[in-house]
């Protein structure tokens, strides 16, 4: 089905994401009959209807009827279109499913059609609609699989965001060969991450040509998104690794309470917050690139690290040791130099035994004051993948950070942490990825990655 994007329900005639503000067609009126119009707001209506009209061309008579209670309230919808992709400064949702894909086609046209199809599908999913619109999960065509797998029908949009990024391996293969004619557009900062001390990376959990991060307040919504994008990608891209996260470990908005990681500590206290626009502009969004890399302006770099925690060892440490390692109080999240959660740590403050915050604590080593002011927007999740066969939990933190440049905002910090951090005794990095997230779709008829693939 990928040979002709226009045949895929949900994809407009030019294969692009449904156009914002497009006039509803006669067939789109049937969507209104199903009560969907009432669930969508303003300019969003046209955006979805543009695609829904195409979708309804396929067996709309027996469309899969969402339950009356399934109308997605506007409050649970995060706008997909925008200057930047959603899912970065969006208030961190509670659940995550991230998948990295290997591109299996050698054709640039196929890659373009994949990004168009995915963009179109994400447009539907972000509104709590099945891929292909209301008929996508059913219809009267008994000879084909439905366009949508169906398990999210009856659920709200759950604040779903789907964020897409490109790995270095999409541009050049292991021998440095240009895979799709994109090598000259490879931004310098999209490096091969170096080996960090203590890394125990597993090939099968690392790398990937394209990453797709789906975050939502409902785990079924996030998994549904990855499943359907994976299905759409069949023949063009296959899943290399994926990870489910069950609890956010960061707050990305001042309106959010600070959550806790599996060490039981508040995590995200000193994170970059969406409200600090100038900090986000300086430390998160790519800008000022010229020439062949200019396509990436408005994007960001996404670092992923699967960090397993040796939970059982940690749980046997006394509270004093745990706090020493982090540099903060477990209950309140306050720095050990005093104050409350949001008090700035005072690394110079001394007690009877030296600095109140140990120089090798996690906070002391990762603080911007140690890294020329570099800050990162952390957006990680707790994960548990069962047990390891020896009775130990395979659990930890799926670390995600968005940064303006990994050479200045990630590599030096990870190097210092890996060498000296007291926390290293309790963690093991088993997966790694670095991706460049292209800018968002901010004009009608566009798709994710267009500035790279057609610019
Ligand atoms: C399992 C691994 C990790 C755990 C459990 C963990 C936990 C924490 C905790 C509890 C805090 C203090 C609260 C806060 O400000 O958010 C913190 C802060 C921080 N962490 Fe981590 N972290 C981990 C890995 C990493 C990694 C891999 C990096 C980057 C390479 C990193 C970078 C930071 C930064 C930049 C801060 C804020 C420091 C500040 O400005 O005070 N963390 N982390």
Boltz pocket constraint, residues with backbone or C-beta under 6 A from the ligand:
constraints:
  - pocket:
      binder: B
      contacts: [[A, 249], [A, 261], [A, 263], [A, 265], [A, 266], [A, 267], [A, 268], [A, 269], [A, 270], [A, 271], [A, 305], [A, 307], [A, 308], [A, 309], [A, 326], [A, 328], [A, 362], [A, 363], [A, 366], [A, 367], [A, 368], [A, 376], [A, 396], [A, 397], [A, 399], [A, 410], [A, 413], [A, 414], [A, 417], [A, 427]]
      max_distance: 6.0
